[in-house]
């Protein structure tokens, strides 16, 4: 699994898109700063800007998983 995820992680860290034909594509997205809540005490906390990975499944994968749809 490391041989699969290391290249994906490295490319996403450099802002590149990673595609696997017939499976899906990975991209990274910037989440804006916001005010969040501390679940322990309900207090407000500042959540900083961060880069998060996103995955979008290709139609071929969705069709294989849901043949009736």
C-alpha positions as CSV (number, residue, x, y, z in Angstrom):
1,X,0.0,0.0,0.0
2,X,2.9,2.4,0.7
3,X,4.0,2.1,-2.9
4,X,0.6,3.3,-4.0
5,X,0.0,6.1,-1.4
6,X,3.4,7.7,-1.3
7,X,3.3,9.0,-4.9
8,X,-0.3,10.1,-4.5
9,X,0.6,12.0,-1.2
10,X,3.7,13.5,-2.8
11,X,1.9,14.8,-5.8
12,X,-1.0,16.2,-3.7
13,X,1.4,18.0,-1.5
14,X,2.8,19.8,-4.6
15,X,-0.7,20.8,-5.7
16,X,-0.9,18.2,-8.5
17,X,-3.9,16.1,-9.5
18,X,-3.6,12.3,-9.5
19,X,-5.8,10.2,-11.8
20,X,-6.3,6.5,-12.0
21,X,-8.3,5.7,-15.1
22,X,-11.5,3.9,-14.5
23,X,-11.2,4.5,-10.7
24,X,-11.1,8.1,-9.8
25,X,-9.0,11.2,-9.2
26,X,-7.4,12.7,-6.2
27,X,-7.0,16.5,-5.8
28,X,-6.2,18.8,-2.9
29,X,-8.3,21.6,-1.8
30,X,-7.6,24.6,0.5
31,X,-10.1,24.9,3.4
32,X,-10.5,28.5,4.6
33,X,-10.0,29.4,8.2
34,X,-13.1,29.3,10.4
35,X,-14.4,29.3,13.9
36,X,-15.0,25.8,15.2
37,X,-16.1,24.3,18.5
38,X,-14.2,22.3,21.1
39,X,-16.3,19.2,21.6
40,X,-15.1,18.9,25.2
41,X,-16.3,22.2,26.5
42,X,-18.2,23.8,23.6
43,X,-15.9,26.8,23.4
44,X,-15.0,28.5,20.2
45,X,-11.6,27.7,18.6
46,X,-9.9,29.2,15.6
47,X,-9.3,26.5,12.9
48,X,-6.5,27.6,10.6
49,X,-6.3,27.3,6.8
50,X,-5.4,23.8,5.8
51,X,-4.9,21.7,2.7
52,X,-7.1,18.6,2.5
53,X,-7.3,15.7,0.0
54,X,-10.4,15.0,-2.0
55,X,-11.4,12.0,-4.1
56,X,-13.9,11.9,-6.9
57,X,-14.9,8.4,-8.2
58,X,-15.1,8.0,-11.9
59,X,-18.4,6.9,-13.5
60,X,-17.0,3.4,-14.4
61,X,-16.3,2.7,-10.7
62,X,-19.7,4.0,-9.6
63,X,-21.5,1.9,-12.3
64,X,-19.6,-1.3,-11.1
65,X,-20.6,-0.6,-7.5
66,X,-24.2,0.3,-8.3
67,X,-25.3,-1.6,-11.4
68,X,-29.0,-1.0,-10.9
69,X,-28.6,2.8,-10.8
